[in-house]
């Protein structure tokens, strides 16, 4: 951010969570709506791993586990897997779960040069999350995602 303040850069894109963590969120001049600027699949999801026989850690982890967040991250990763794309591919996915347990998944594949963007959205019960990811990925593939990904 110093380079922006010093005039070396016109702008910089940073994680808002990171700015908040260092108490500088008030310096953000624009906060992107995730539906307009879709994040990478499972962006921001955290995982904790421990030994299978570590009952104390498993008990602690269970108290902080968020089944809806897990379902969202998993569904977003289903899109990535079904597209046969890696973590550096120009693929975005963002899932949310409403109070009524309906998941909405938005995904996109973007040409590396920015010349084309394919988007797909679907919604359904959270217990069909994996199928939702497959449905959205299939829609993107039907619209030509393979050719955009092949060029990346």
C-alpha positions in Angstrom: 0.0 0.0 0.0 3.0 2.3 0.5 3.7 2.1 -3.2 0.2 3.4 -3.9 0.6 6.2 -1.4 4.0 7.0 -2.9 2.6 7.1 -6.4 4.6 4.1 -7.7 1.3 2.2 -8.3 -2.1 3.4 -9.3 -3.9 0.6 -7.3 -3.3 -2.7 -5.6 -5.7 -5.5 -4.9 -5.4 -7.0 -1.4 -7.4 -9.4 0.7 -9.9 -7.4 2.8 -9.5 -10.0 5.6 -5.8 -9.3 5.7 -6.4 -5.6 5.9 -8.8 -6.1 8.7 -6.3 -8.4 10.5 -3.7 -5.6 10.6 -6.3 -2.9 11.4 -6.1 -1.1 8.0 -9.5 -2.0 6.5 -10.4 1.7 6.6 -7.8 2.2 3.9 -9.7 0.1 1.4 -11.3 2.3 -1.3 -13.3 -0.5 -2.9 -14.5 -3.8 -1.7 -15.4 -6.3 -4.4 -18.7 -8.0 -4.3 -17.9 -11.7 -4.5 -20.7 -12.2 -7.0 -19.1 -9.6 -9.3 -15.5 -10.7 -8.7 -15.8 -14.4 -8.1 -13.0 -15.9 -6.0 -11.0 -19.0 -6.7 -12.7 -22.2 -5.6 -12.4 -22.7 -1.8 -10.6 -19.4 -1.5 -10.3 -18.7 2.2 -11.3 -22.1 3.4 -9.2 -23.5 6.2 -8.6 -27.1 7.2 -7.1 -28.6 10.3 -5.5 -32.0 10.1 -4.5 -34.3 13.0 -3.7 -37.8 13.8 -6.6 -40.2 13.7 -5.9 -41.4 17.3 -5.7 -37.9 18.8 -9.1 -37.8 20.5 -8.5 -34.4 22.3 -7.6 -32.6 19.1 -10.5 -34.2 17.2 -12.9 -33.1 20.0 -11.5 -29.5 19.8 -11.8 -29.5 16.0 -15.3 -30.7 16.1 -16.4 -27.7 18.1 -15.2 -25.3 15.5 -16.2 -27.3 12.4 -18.7 -25.5 10.1 -20.6 -28.0 8.0 -22.0 -25.3 5.7 -18.6 -23.8 5.0 -17.3 -27.4 4.4 -20.1 -28.0 1.9 -19.4 -24.7 0.1 -15.7 -25.4 -0.2 -16.4 -29.0 -1.3 -18.9 -27.9 -4.0 -16.6 -25.3 -5.3 -13.8 -27.9 -5.6 -16.2 -30.3 -7.4 -16.4 -27.6 -10.2 -12.6 -27.4 -10.4 -12.3 -31.2 -10.5 -15.0 -31.7 -13.1 -13.4 -29.1 -15.3 -10.1 -31.0 -14.9 -8.5 -27.7 -13.9 -5.7 -27.0 -11.5 -5.4 -24.4 -8.8 -3.8 -21.9 -11.3 -6.5 -22.3 -13.9 -8.7 -19.2 -14.6 -11.7 -20.8 -12.8 -13.8 -19.1 -10.1 -16.5 -20.5 -7.9 -18.5 -19.2 -5.0 -21.1 -21.1 -3.0 -23.4 -19.7 -0.3 -26.0 -21.4 1.9 -29.2 -19.5 2.9 -31.0 -19.9 6.2 -33.3 -22.5 4.5 -30.3 -24.7 3.6 -30.5 -23.9 -0.1 -27.0 -23.6 -1.6 -26.4 -21.3 -4.5 -23.3 -21.9 -6.6 -21.8 -19.3 -9.0 -18.9 -20.3 -11.2 -16.9 -18.9 -14.1 -14.2 -19.8 -16.5 -12.2 -16.8 -17.9 -10.0 -16.6 -20.9 -6.4 -15.9 -19.9 -6.4 -12.7 -22.0 -9.8 -11.6 -20.5 -11.5 -11.8 -23.8 -14.2 -14.2 -22.8 -16.0 -15.2 -19.6 -18.4 -18.1 -19.2 -20.6 -18.1 -16.1 -23.1 -20.6 -14.7 -25.3 -20.6 -11.6 -27.4 -23.2 -9.9 -29.2 -23.6 -6.6 -30.5 -26.6 -4.6 -30.6 -28.2 -1.2 -27.3 -28.4 0.6 -27.5 -32.2 0.8 -27.2 -32.2 -3.0 -24.1 -30.0 -3.0 -21.9 -32.4 -5.0 -24.5 -32.7 -7.7 -24.8 -29.0 -7.8 -21.1 -28.6 -8.5 -21.4 -31.2 -11.2 -24.4 -29.4 -12.8 -22.6 -26.1 -12.8 -19.4 -27.6 -14.3 -21.4 -29.4 -17.0 -23.1 -26.1 -17.9 -19.7 -24.4 -18.2 -18.3 -27.3 -20.3 -21.4 -27.2 -22.6 -20.7 -23.5 -23.1 -17.1 -24.1 -24.2 -15.1 -24.0 -21.0 -12.7 -26.7 -22.3 -11.4 -24.5 -25.1 -10.8 -21.6 -22.7 -9.0 -23.9 -20.3 -6.9 -25.5 -23.1 -5.6 -22.1 -24.0 -4.5 -21.3 -20.4 
